[in-house]
């Protein structure tokens, strides 16, 4: 299956969800290129970007698993190739 490069943008509004978030990211660790997190203390949220190289179905599964965690919002942006 052909792999795609994508960036998954994650907003964490509930810090209690971070453990579950990390568990999901760990499960997809073989596809993760890099990760950057920014705590935005003024709004009491965290903003995380995760770069991945994976088949589209794996990226969709990861984004969906993250989005199902209460207090987490996740969206993916794909490269054209």
ABEGO torsion letter per residue (X at the ends): XBBBBBBBBBBBABAAAAAAAAAAAAAAAAABABBBBBBBAAAGBBBBBBBBBBBAAAAAAAAAAAAABBGBBBBBBBBAX
